[in-house]
Amino acid sequence: MGRNVFWSYIAESVAIQQKLIADNNYKICALTNWSAEKWEVGKRLFPFLNDFKNIVVSGIEKTIKPLPKIYEILIERYQLNPKKCIFIDDNFDNVKAAKKFGISDIHFQSARQLKEDLIKLEIVF
């Protein structure tokens, strides 16, 4: 039962990710704490990870969320204006760290809540 619930939870979140990627109005980036060694395995296990064009992997960069350096790498590499960004993460410490850069944030708790929060930020589905 837990496995089905988990998959449903991911499927709903992936549907939101796919919608945002398909809508060419947004530059979608991934900031992940995967290890360099397991990143390729992760992309095979979770094919939706391959859909991100802009990715910063902590294991490759030798830093992790919530340390400031990883956010700096993301902002600089993809020429992001933090004031025009929204950071979504299920770890509240990571959300707080992004906020220090002036990035709007969503503390992810469910796909439904994420969609509602995005709509509040005028990202329409």
Summary of the structure (lengths in Angstrom):
residues: 125
radius of gyration: 14.4
end to end distance: 29.7
largest distance: 42.9
contacts: 312
relative contact order: 0.14
helix: 57%
strand: 13%
